[in-house]
């Protein structure tokens, strides 16, 4: 599943739905996405860095 997701030309956001926190860490480390949402999608705080990978942008806004 991770390989399939990473083959997409875009990488702005990804979502993981699970009850297992260990799966969250395992999958999120391997996903090439700017934001990885857990058990929700498109929720951010105003101070959350925002950006993407691949054709979804370069770098992060409000990041280091």
PDB file of N, H, CA, C and O in Angstrom:
ATOM      1  N   UNK A   1       0.817  -1.182   0.000  1.00  0.00           N
ATOM      2  CA  UNK A   1       0.000   0.000   0.000  1.00  0.00           C
ATOM      3  C   UNK A   1       0.869   1.257   0.000  1.00  0.00           C
ATOM      4  O   UNK A   1       0.552   2.225  -0.691  1.00  0.00           O
ATOM      5  N   UNK A   2       1.941   1.252   0.753  1.00  0.00           N
ATOM      6  H   UNK A   2       2.199   0.465   1.314  1.00  0.00           H
ATOM      7  CA  UNK A   2       2.832   2.412   0.812  1.00  0.00           C
ATOM      8  C   UNK A   2       3.481   2.636  -0.547  1.00  0.00           C
ATOM      9  O   UNK A   2       3.569   3.771  -1.017  1.00  0.00           O
ATOM     10  N   UNK A   3       3.934   1.564  -1.174  1.00  0.00           N
ATOM     11  H   UNK A   3       3.863   0.642  -0.791  1.00  0.00           H
ATOM     12  CA  UNK A   3       4.562   1.677  -2.493  1.00  0.00           C
ATOM     13  C   UNK A   3       3.582   2.284  -3.494  1.00  0.00           C
ATOM     14  O   UNK A   3       3.956   3.151  -4.284  1.00  0.00           O
ATOM     15  N   UNK A   4       2.351   1.838  -3.462  1.00  0.00           N
ATOM     16  H   UNK A   4       2.047   1.134  -2.820  1.00  0.00           H
ATOM     17  CA  UNK A   4       1.320   2.354  -4.377  1.00  0.00           C
ATOM     18  C   UNK A   4       1.073   3.850  -4.134  1.00  0.00           C
ATOM     19  O   UNK A   4       0.978   4.629  -5.082  1.00  0.00           O
ATOM     20  N   UNK A   5       0.972   4.238  -2.873  1.00  0.00           N
ATOM     21  H   UNK A   5       1.050   3.605  -2.103  1.00  0.00           H
ATOM     22  CA  UNK A   5       0.750   5.648  -2.543  1.00  0.00           C
ATOM     23  C   UNK A   5       1.936   6.508  -2.980  1.00  0.00           C
ATOM     24  O   UNK A   5       1.742   7.607  -3.499  1.00  0.00           O
ATOM     25  N   UNK A   6       3.141   6.026  -2.780  1.00  0.00           N
ATOM     26  H   UNK A   6       3.299   5.133  -2.358  1.00  0.00           H
ATOM     27  CA  UNK A   6       4.332   6.797  -3.121  1.00  0.00           C
ATOM     28  C   UNK A   6       4.584   6.881  -4.623  1.00  0.00           C
ATOM     29  O   UNK A   6       5.359   7.729  -5.065  1.00  0.00           O
ATOM     30  N   UNK A   7       3.947   6.022  -5.416  1.00  0.00           N
ATOM     31  H   UNK A   7       3.317   5.333  -5.057  1.00  0.00           H
ATOM     32  CA  UNK A   7       4.108   6.067  -6.868  1.00  0.00           C
ATOM     33  C   UNK A   7       3.269   7.172  -7.516  1.00  0.00           C
ATOM     34  O   UNK A   7       3.477   7.498  -8.685  1.00  0.00           O
ATOM     35  N   UNK A   8       2.339   7.740  -6.781  1.00  0.00           N
ATOM     36  H   UNK A   8       2.170   7.475  -5.832  1.00  0.00           H
ATOM     37  CA  UNK A   8       1.527   8.833  -7.317  1.00  0.00           C
ATOM     38  C   UNK A   8       2.407  10.052  -7.572  1.00  0.00           C
ATOM     39  O   UNK A   8       3.405  10.241  -6.878  1.00  0.00           O
ATOM     40  N   UNK A   9       2.056  10.887  -8.560  1.00  0.00           N
ATOM     41  H   UNK A   9       1.245  10.734  -9.125  1.00  0.00           H
ATOM     42  CA  UNK A   9       2.890  12.055  -8.843  1.00  0.00           C
ATOM     43  C   UNK A   9       2.748  13.173  -7.812  1.00  0.00           C
ATOM     44  O   UNK A   9       3.523  14.130  -7.833  1.00  0.00           O
ATOM     45  N   UNK A  10       1.788  13.069  -6.927  1.00  0.00           N
ATOM     46  H   UNK A  10       1.158  12.292  -6.910  1.00  0.00           H
ATOM     47  CA  UNK A  10       1.536  14.124  -5.944  1.00  0.00           C
ATOM     48  C   UNK A  10       1.842  13.641  -4.536  1.00  0.00           C
ATOM     49  O   UNK A  10       1.870  12.438  -4.275  1.00  0.00           O
ATOM     50  N   UNK A  11       2.068  14.571  -3.642  1.00  0.00           N
ATOM     51  H   UNK A  11       2.046  15.548  -3.854  1.00  0.00           H
ATOM     52  CA  UNK A  11       2.386  14.202  -2.272  1.00  0.00           C
ATOM     53  C   UNK A  11       2.056  15.295  -1.281  1.00  0.00           C
ATOM     54  O   UNK A  11       2.837  15.558  -0.367  1.00  0.00           O
ATOM     55  N   UNK A  12       0.913  15.935  -1.446  1.00  0.00           N
ATOM     56  H   UNK A  12       0.278  15.722  -2.189  1.00  0.00           H
ATOM     57  CA  UNK A  12       0.548  17.010  -0.533  1.00  0.00           C
ATOM     58  C   UNK A  12       0.067  16.466   0.804  1.00  0.00           C
ATOM     59  O   UNK A  12       0.510  16.934   1.853  1.00  0.00           O
ATOM     60  N   UNK A  13      -0.829  15.489   0.786  1.00  0.00           N
ATOM     61  H   UNK A  13      -1.189  15.108  -0.066  1.00  0.00           H
ATOM     62  CA  UNK A  13      -1.365  14.929   2.019  1.00  0.00           C
ATOM     63  C   UNK A  13      -1.684  13.466   1.867  1.00  0.00           C
ATOM     64  O   UNK A  13      -1.930  12.974   0.766  1.00  0.00           O
ATOM     65  N   UNK A  14      -1.675  12.775   2.995  1.00  0.00           N
ATOM     66  H   UNK A  14      -1.475  13.175   3.889  1.00  0.00           H
ATOM     67  CA  UNK A  14      -2.036  11.359   3.043  1.00  0.00           C
ATOM     68  C   UNK A  14      -2.825  11.130   4.324  1.00  0.00           C
ATOM     69  O   UNK A  14      -2.687  11.883   5.287  1.00  0.00           O
ATOM     70  N   UNK A  15      -3.640  10.102   4.332  1.00  0.00           N
ATOM     71  H   UNK A  15      -3.752   9.490   3.549  1.00  0.00           H
ATOM     72  CA  UNK A  15      -4.433   9.794   5.516  1.00  0.00           C
ATOM     73  C   UNK A  15      -4.277   8.351   5.932  1.00  0.00           C
ATOM     74  O   UNK A  15      -4.234   7.451   5.093  1.00  0.00           O
ATOM     75  N   UNK A  16      -4.194   8.134   7.229  1.00  0.00           N
ATOM     76  H   UNK A  16      -4.229   8.866   7.910  1.00  0.00           H
ATOM     77  CA  UNK A  16      -4.114   6.789   7.803  1.00  0.00           C
ATOM     78  C   UNK A  16      -5.278   6.639   8.767  1.00  0.00           C
ATOM     79  O   UNK A  16      -5.488   7.483   9.638  1.00  0.00           O
ATOM     80  N   UNK A  17      -6.032   5.561   8.606  1.00  0.00           N
ATOM     81  H   UNK A  17      -5.862   4.875   7.898  1.00  0.00           H
ATOM     82  CA  UNK A  17      -7.140   5.276   9.520  1.00  0.00           C
ATOM     83  C   UNK A  17      -6.841   3.942  10.191  1.00  0.00           C
ATOM     84  O   UNK A  17      -6.804   2.903   9.532  1.00  0.00           O
ATOM     85  N   UNK A  18      -6.630   3.973  11.494  1.00  0.00           N
ATOM     86  H   UNK A  18      -6.661   4.817  12.030  1.00  0.00           H
ATOM     87  CA  UNK A  18      -6.304   2.760  12.248  1.00  0.00           C
ATOM     88  C   UNK A  18      -6.504   2.996  13.744  1.00  0.00           C
ATOM     89  O   UNK A  18      -6.534   4.138  14.203  1.00  0.00           O
ATOM     90  N   UNK A  19      -6.638   1.930  14.481  1.00  0.00           N
ATOM     91  H   UNK A  19      -6.614   1.003  14.108  1.00  0.00           H
ATOM     92  CA  UNK A  19      -6.675   2.001  15.948  1.00  0.00           C
ATOM     93  C   UNK A  19      -5.299   1.694  16.543  1.00  0.00           C
ATOM     94  O   UNK A  19      -5.094   1.852  17.747  1.00  0.00           O
ATOM     95  N   UNK A  20      -4.364   1.261  15.708  1.00  0.00           N
ATOM     96  H   UNK A  20      -4.531   1.133  14.731  1.00  0.00           H
ATOM     97  CA  UNK A  20      -3.045   0.809  16.157  1.00  0.00           C
ATOM     98  C   UNK A  20      -2.011   1.920  15.963  1.00  0.00           C
ATOM     99  O   UNK A  20      -1.623   2.209  14.831  1.00  0.00           O
ATOM    100  N   UNK A  21      -1.568   2.538  17.043  1.00  0.00           N
ATOM    101  H   UNK A  21      -1.883   2.303  17.962  1.00  0.00           H
ATOM    102  CA  UNK A  21      -0.614   3.647  16.964  1.00  0.00           C
ATOM    103  C   UNK A  21       0.716   3.200  16.371  1.00  0.00           C
ATOM    104  O   UNK A  21       1.409   4.005  15.750  1.00  0.00           O
ATOM    105  N   UNK A  22       1.085   1.939  16.547  1.00  0.00           N
ATOM    106  H   UNK A  22       0.521   1.285  17.051  1.00  0.00           H
ATOM    107  CA  UNK A  22       2.331   1.437  15.965  1.00  0.00           C
ATOM    108  C   UNK A  22       2.272   1.453  14.441  1.00  0.00           C
ATOM    109  O   UNK A  22       3.282   1.711  13.788  1.00  0.00           O
ATOM    110  N   UNK A  23       1.104   1.181  13.870  1.00  0.00           N
ATOM    111  H   UNK A  23       0.283   0.971  14.400  1.00  0.00           H
ATOM    112  CA  UNK A  23       0.938   1.253  12.425  1.00  0.00           C
ATOM    113  C   UNK A  23       1.069   2.691  11.942  1.00  0.00           C
ATOM    114  O   UNK A  23       1.607   2.936  10.862  1.00  0.00           O
ATOM    115  N   UNK A  24       0.589   3.630  12.721  1.00  0.00           N
ATOM    116  H   UNK A  24       0.152   3.432  13.598  1.00  0.00           H
ATOM    117  CA  UNK A  24       0.714   5.048  12.360  1.00  0.00           C
ATOM    118  C   UNK A  24       2.180   5.407  12.193  1.00  0.00           C
ATOM    119  O   UNK A  24       2.560   6.000  11.183  1.00  0.00           O
ATOM    120  N   UNK A  25       3.004   5.061  13.161  1.00  0.00           N
ATOM    121  H   UNK A  25       2.696   4.579  13.982  1.00  0.00           H
ATOM    122  CA  UNK A  25       4.427   5.388  13.082  1.00  0.00           C
ATOM    123  C   UNK A  25       5.102   4.652  11.932  1.00  0.00           C
ATOM    124  O   UNK A  25       5.920   5.237  11.222  1.00  0.00           O
ATOM    125  N   UNK A  26       4.774   3.394  11.741  1.00  0.00           N
ATOM    126  H   UNK A  26       4.110   2.919  12.318  1.00  0.00           H
ATOM    127  CA  UNK A  26       5.371   2.586  10.680  1.00  0.00           C
ATOM    128  C   UNK A  26       5.043   3.165   9.301  1.00  0.00           C
ATOM    129  O   UNK A  26       5.939   3.329   8.472  1.00  0.00           O
ATOM    130  N   UNK A  27       3.778   3.474   9.051  1.00  0.00           N
ATOM    131  H   UNK A  27       3.051   3.341   9.725  1.00  0.00           H
ATOM    132  CA  UNK A  27       3.358   3.966   7.750  1.00  0.00           C
ATOM    133  C   UNK A  27       3.782   5.411   7.516  1.00  0.00           C
ATOM    134  O   UNK A  27       4.260   5.743   6.431  1.00  0.00           O
ATOM    135  N   UNK A  28       3.617   6.270   8.510  1.00  0.00           N
ATOM    136  H   UNK A  28       3.229   6.001   9.391  1.00  0.00           H
ATOM    137  CA  UNK A  28       3.889   7.698   8.305  1.00  0.00           C
ATOM    138  C   UNK A  28       5.354   7.975   8.003  1.00  0.00           C
ATOM    139  O   UNK A  28       5.664   8.911   7.265  1.00  0.00           O
ATOM    140  N   UNK A  29       6.253   7.185   8.556  1.00  0.00           N
ATOM    141  H   UNK A  29       6.001   6.425   9.155  1.00  0.00           H
ATOM    142  CA  UNK A  29       7.679   7.367   8.278  1.00  0.00           C
ATOM    143  C   UNK A  29       8.016   7.073   6.821  1.00  0.00           C
ATOM    144  O   UNK A  29       8.966   7.636   6.277  1.00  0.00           O
ATOM    145  N   UNK A  30       7.250   6.203   6.193  1.00  0.00           N
ATOM    146  H   UNK A  30       6.478   5.746   6.635  1.00  0.00           H
ATOM    147  CA  UNK A  30       7.545   5.753   4.837  1.00  0.00           C
ATOM    148  C   UNK A  30       6.778   6.510   3.758  1.00  0.00           C
ATOM    149  O   UNK A  30       7.148   6.444   2.586  1.00  0.00           O
ATOM    150  N   UNK A  31       5.731   7.218   4.122  1.00  0.00           N
ATOM    151  H   UNK A  31       5.431   7.272   5.074  1.00  0.00           H
ATOM    152  CA  UNK A  31       4.929   7.942   3.139  1.00  0.00           C
ATOM    153  C   UNK A  31       5.640   9.202   2.681  1.00  0.00           C
ATOM    154  O   UNK A  31       6.200   9.931   3.501  1.00  0.00           O
ATOM    155  N   UNK A  32       5.626   9.465   1.391  1.00  0.00           N
ATOM    156  H   UNK A  32       5.171   8.873   0.725  1.00  0.00           H
ATOM    157  CA  UNK A  32       6.196  10.686   0.825  1.00  0.00           C
ATOM    158  C   UNK A  32       5.065  11.696   0.652  1.00  0.00           C
ATOM    159  O   UNK A  32       4.573  11.913  -0.455  1.00  0.00           O
ATOM    160  N   UNK A  33       4.667  12.304   1.757  1.00  0.00           N
ATOM    161  H   UNK A  33       5.068  12.127   2.656  1.00  0.00           H
ATOM    162  CA  UNK A  33       3.571  13.266   1.760  1.00  0.00           C
ATOM    163  C   UNK A  33       3.910  14.399   2.714  1.00  0.00           C
ATOM    164  O   UNK A  33       4.572  14.198   3.732  1.00  0.00           O
ATOM    165  N   UNK A  34       3.448  15.579   2.371  1.00  0.00           N
ATOM    166  H   UNK A  34       2.910  15.741   1.544  1.00  0.00           H
ATOM    167  CA  UNK A  34       3.725  16.750   3.203  1.00  0.00           C
ATOM    168  C   UNK A  34       3.062  16.677   4.560  1.00  0.00           C
ATOM    169  O   UNK A  34       3.680  17.008   5.572  1.00  0.00           O
ATOM    170  N   UNK A  35       1.816  16.249   4.593  1.00  0.00           N
ATOM    171  H   UNK A  35       1.314  15.980   3.771  1.00  0.00           H
ATOM    172  CA  UNK A  35       1.065  16.113   5.833  1.00  0.00           C
ATOM    173  C   UNK A  35       0.448  14.728   5.870  1.00  0.00           C
ATOM    174  O   UNK A  35      -0.165  14.291   4.896  1.00  0.00           O
ATOM    175  N   UNK A  36       0.607  14.041   6.982  1.00  0.00           N
ATOM    176  H   UNK A  36       1.106  14.397   7.773  1.00  0.00           H
ATOM    177  CA  UNK A  36      -0.024  12.735   7.163  1.00  0.00           C
ATOM    178  C   UNK A  36      -1.071  12.886   8.260  1.00  0.00           C
ATOM    179  O   UNK A  36      -0.748  13.133   9.422  1.00  0.00           O
ATOM    180  N   UNK A  37      -2.324  12.734   7.868  1.00  0.00           N
ATOM    181  H   UNK A  37      -2.587  12.533   6.924  1.00  0.00           H
ATOM    182  CA  UNK A  37      -3.438  12.846   8.802  1.00  0.00           C
ATOM    183  C   UNK A  37      -3.738  11.474   9.392  1.00  0.00           C
ATOM    184  O   UNK A  37      -3.656  10.460   8.699  1.00  0.00           O
ATOM    185  N   UNK A  38      -4.084  11.449  10.673  1.00  0.00           N
ATOM    186  H   UNK A  38      -4.150  12.273  11.236  1.00  0.00           H
ATOM    187  CA  UNK A  38      -4.398  10.190  11.356  1.00  0.00           C
ATOM    188  C   UNK A  38      -5.845  10.244  11.842  1.00  0.00           C
ATOM    189  O   UNK A  38      -6.213  11.093  12.654  1.00  0.00           O
ATOM    190  N   UNK A  39      -6.647   9.329  11.335  1.00  0.00           N
ATOM    191  H   UNK A  39      -6.349   8.639  10.676  1.00  0.00           H
ATOM    192  CA  UNK A  39      -8.065   9.203  11.697  1.00  0.00           C
ATOM    193  C   UNK A  39      -8.878  10.475  11.437  1.00  0.00           C
ATOM    194  O   UNK A  39      -9.902  10.710  12.079  1.00  0.00           O
ATOM    195  N   UNK A  40      -8.418  11.276  10.505  1.00  0.00           N
ATOM    196  H   UNK A  40      -7.586  11.085   9.984  1.00  0.00           H
ATOM    197  CA  UNK A  40      -9.138  12.463  10.048  1.00  0.00           C
ATOM    198  C   UNK A  40      -8.497  12.873   8.732  1.00  0.00           C
ATOM    199  O   UNK A  40      -7.552  12.229   8.277  1.00  0.00           O
ATOM    200  N   UNK A  41      -8.997  13.932   8.119  1.00  0.00           N
ATOM    201  H   UNK A  41      -9.765  14.455   8.488  1.00  0.00           H
ATOM    202  CA  UNK A  41      -8.353  14.436   6.906  1.00  0.00           C
ATOM    203  C   UNK A  41      -8.640  15.924   6.776  1.00  0.00           C
ATOM    204  O   UNK A  41      -9.743  16.393   7.055  1.00  0.00           O
ATOM    205  N   UNK A  42      -7.623  16.646   6.348  1.00  0.00           N
ATOM    206  H   UNK A  42      -6.727  16.265   6.122  1.00  0.00           H
ATOM    207  CA  UNK A  42      -7.717  18.074   6.086  1.00  0.00           C
ATOM    208  C   UNK A  42      -8.005  18.900   7.338  1.00  0.00           C
ATOM    209  O   UNK A  42      -8.741  19.886   7.283  1.00  0.00           O
ATOM    210  N   UNK A  43      -7.426  18.496   8.456  1.00  0.00           N
ATOM    211  H   UNK A  43      -6.829  17.696   8.500  1.00  0.00           H
ATOM    212  CA  UNK A  43      -7.538  19.270   9.688  1.00  0.00           C
ATOM    213  C   UNK A  43      -6.135  19.747  10.062  1.00  0.00           C
ATOM    214  O   UNK A  43      -5.223  18.936  10.219  1.00  0.00           O
ATOM    215  N   UNK A  44      -5.967  21.053  10.202  1.00  0.00           N
ATOM    216  H   UNK A  44      -6.708  21.712  10.074  1.00  0.00           H
ATOM    217  CA  UNK A  44      -4.683  21.608  10.631  1.00  0.00           C
ATOM    218  C   UNK A  44      -4.918  22.781  11.569  1.00  0.00           C
ATOM    219  O   UNK A  44      -5.995  23.376  11.596  1.00  0.00           O
ATOM    220  N   UNK A  45      -3.918  23.086  12.311  1.00  0.00           N
ATOM    221  H   UNK A  45      -3.043  22.603  12.290  1.00  0.00           H
ATOM    222  CA  UNK A  45      -3.897  24.289  13.139  1.00  0.00           C
ATOM    223  C   UNK A  45      -3.174  25.376  12.348  1.00  0.00           C
ATOM    224  O   UNK A  45      -2.451  25.069  11.399  1.00  0.00           O
ATOM    225  N   UNK A  46      -3.353  26.604  12.712  1.00  0.00           N
ATOM    226  H   UNK A  46      -3.940  26.854  13.483  1.00  0.00           H
ATOM    227  CA  UNK A  46      -2.733  27.716  12.005  1.00  0.00           C
ATOM    228  C   UNK A  46      -1.223  27.708  12.014  1.00  0.00           C
ATOM    229  O   UNK A  46      -0.604  28.294  11.125  1.00  0.00           O
ATOM    230  N   UNK A  47      -0.611  27.064  12.988  1.00  0.00           N
ATOM    231  H   UNK A  47      -1.114  26.589  13.709  1.00  0.00           H
ATOM    232  CA  UNK A  47       0.847  27.048  13.091  1.00  0.00           C
ATOM    233  C   UNK A  47       1.470  25.786  12.490  1.00  0.00           C
ATOM    234  O   UNK A  47       2.688  25.614  12.534  1.00  0.00           O
ATOM    235  N   UNK A  48       0.642  24.908  11.931  1.00  0.00           N
ATOM    236  H   UNK A  48      -0.347  25.048  11.896  1.00  0.00           H
ATOM    237  CA  UNK A  48       1.136  23.658  11.368  1.00  0.00           C
ATOM    238  C   UNK A  48       1.886  23.931  10.066  1.00  0.00           C
ATOM    239  O   UNK A  48       1.346  24.586   9.175  1.00  0.00           O
ATOM    240  N   UNK A  49       3.142  23.431   9.939  1.00  0.00           N
ATOM    241  H   UNK A  49       3.581  22.899  10.663  1.00  0.00           H
ATOM    242  CA  UNK A  49       3.847  23.591   8.663  1.00  0.00           C
ATOM    243  C   UNK A  49       3.049  22.936   7.536  1.00  0.00           C
ATOM    244  O   UNK A  49       2.408  21.905   7.742  1.00  0.00           O
ATOM    245  N   UNK A  50       3.091  23.534   6.350  1.00  0.00           N
ATOM    246  H   UNK A  50       3.612  24.371   6.183  1.00  0.00           H
ATOM    247  CA  UNK A  50       2.302  23.048   5.231  1.00  0.00           C
ATOM    248  C   UNK A  50       3.171  22.988   3.989  1.00  0.00           C
ATOM    249  O   UNK A  50       3.886  23.943   3.685  1.00  0.00           O
ATOM    250  N   UNK A  51       3.119  21.893   3.277  1.00  0.00           N
ATOM    251  H   UNK A  51       2.539  21.117   3.524  1.00  0.00           H
ATOM    252  CA  UNK A  51       3.875  21.750   2.044  1.00  0.00           C
ATOM    253  C   UNK A  51       3.728  20.348   1.511  1.00  0.00           C
ATOM    254  O   UNK A  51       2.993  19.535   2.072  1.00  0.00           O
ATOM    255  N   UNK A  52       4.427  20.059   0.427  1.00  0.00           N
ATOM    256  H   UNK A  52       5.025  20.719  -0.029  1.00  0.00           H
ATOM    257  CA  UNK A  52       4.261  18.756  -0.186  1.00  0.00           C
ATOM    258  C   UNK A  52       5.532  18.226  -0.801  1.00  0.00           C
ATOM    259  O   UNK A  52       6.579  18.872  -0.767  1.00  0.00           O
ATOM    260  N   UNK A  53       5.424  17.044  -1.360  1.00  0.00           N
ATOM    261  H   UNK A  53       4.573  16.519  -1.387  1.00  0.00           H
ATOM    262  CA  UNK A  53       6.502  16.372  -2.060  1.00  0.00           C
ATOM    263  C   UNK A  53       6.138  16.266  -3.533  1.00  0.00           C
ATOM    264  O   UNK A  53       4.989  16.480  -3.919  1.00  0.00           O
ATOM    265  N   UNK A  54       7.111  15.940  -4.333  1.00  0.00           N
ATOM    266  H   UNK A  54       8.044  15.766  -4.020  1.00  0.00           H
ATOM    267  CA  UNK A  54       6.933  15.679  -5.764  1.00  0.00           C
ATOM    268  C   UNK A  54       6.231  16.848  -6.455  1.00  0.00           C
ATOM    269  O   UNK A  54       6.645  17.991  -6.265  1.00  0.00           O
ATOM    270  N   UNK A  55       5.190  16.608  -7.247  1.00  0.00           N
ATOM    271  H   UNK A  55       4.854  15.679  -7.401  1.00  0.00           H
ATOM    272  CA  UNK A  55       4.518  17.668  -7.995  1.00  0.00           C
ATOM    273  C   UNK A  55       3.622  18.544  -7.116  1.00  0.00           C
ATOM    274  O   UNK A  55       2.931  19.425  -7.627  1.00  0.00           O
ATOM    275  N   UNK A  56       3.627  18.314  -5.825  1.00  0.00           N
ATOM    276  H   UNK A  56       4.188  17.597  -5.410  1.00  0.00           H
ATOM    277  CA  UNK A  56       2.763  19.088  -4.927  1.00  0.00           C
ATOM    278  C   UNK A  56       3.482  20.243  -4.258  1.00  0.00           C
ATOM    279  O   UNK A  56       2.941  20.857  -3.338  1.00  0.00           O
ATOM    280  N   UNK A  57       4.677  20.546  -4.698  1.00  0.00           N
ATOM    281  H   UNK A  57       5.116  20.048  -5.445  1.00  0.00           H
ATOM    282  CA  UNK A  57       5.333  21.724  -4.146  1.00  0.00           C
ATOM    283  C   UNK A  57       6.743  21.470  -3.664  1.00  0.00           C
ATOM    284  O   UNK A  57       7.233  20.342  -3.628  1.00  0.00           O
ATOM    285  N   UNK A  58       7.365  22.560  -3.298  1.00  0.00           N
ATOM    286  H   UNK A  58       6.966  23.477  -3.327  1.00  0.00           H
ATOM    287  CA  UNK A  58       8.752  22.511  -2.826  1.00  0.00           C
ATOM    288  C   UNK A  58       8.801  23.135  -1.439  1.00  0.00           C
ATOM    289  O   UNK A  58       8.377  24.275  -1.250  1.00  0.00           O
ATOM    290  N   UNK A  59       9.314  22.390  -0.476  1.00  0.00           N
ATOM    291  H   UNK A  59       9.658  21.464  -0.630  1.00  0.00           H
ATOM    292  CA  UNK A  59       9.490  22.928   0.856  1.00  0.00           C
ATOM    293  C   UNK A  59       8.216  23.030   1.651  1.00  0.00           C
ATOM    294  O   UNK A  59       7.178  22.480   1.282  1.00  0.00           O
ATOM    295  N   UNK A  60       8.319  23.750   2.758  1.00  0.00           N
ATOM    296  H   UNK A  60       9.162  24.196   3.058  1.00  0.00           H
ATOM    297  CA  UNK A  60       7.191  23.891   3.674  1.00  0.00           C
ATOM    298  C   UNK A  60       6.990  25.361   4.022  1.00  0.00           C
ATOM    299  O   UNK A  60       7.957  26.101   4.207  1.00  0.00           O
ATOM    300  N   UNK A  61       5.728  25.780   4.110  1.00  0.00           N
ATOM    301  H   UNK A  61       4.943  25.180   3.960  1.00  0.00           H
ATOM    302  CA  UNK A  61       5.382  27.087   4.662  1.00  0.00           C
ATOM    303  C   UNK A  61       5.357  26.938   6.170  1.00  0.00           C
ATOM    304  O   UNK A  61       4.881  25.923   6.678  1.00  0.00           O
ATOM    305  N   UNK A  62       5.852  27.914   6.889  1.00  0.00           N
ATOM    306  H   UNK A  62       6.238  28.739   6.476  1.00  0.00           H
ATOM    307  CA  UNK A  62       5.877  27.916   8.346  1.00  0.00           C
ATOM    308  C   UNK A  62       6.726  26.780   8.907  1.00  0.00           C
ATOM    309  O   UNK A  62       6.545  26.396  10.062  1.00  0.00           O
ATOM    310  N   UNK A  63       7.632  26.243   8.132  1.00  0.00           N
ATOM    311  H   UNK A  63       7.779  26.555   7.193  1.00  0.00           H
ATOM    312  CA  UNK A  63       8.520  25.178   8.595  1.00  0.00           C
ATOM    313  C   UNK A  63       9.896  25.715   8.903  1.00  0.00           C
ATOM    314  O   UNK A  63      10.154  26.911   8.772  1.00  0.00           O
ATOM    315  N   UNK A  64      10.774  24.830   9.311  1.00  0.00           N
ATOM    316  H   UNK A  64      10.565  23.858   9.417  1.00  0.00           H
ATOM    317  CA  UNK A  64      12.150  25.228   9.638  1.00  0.00           C
ATOM    318  C   UNK A  64      12.948  25.473   8.386  1.00  0.00           C
ATOM    319  O   UNK A  64      14.128  25.816   8.464  1.00  0.00           O
TER     320      UNK A  64
END
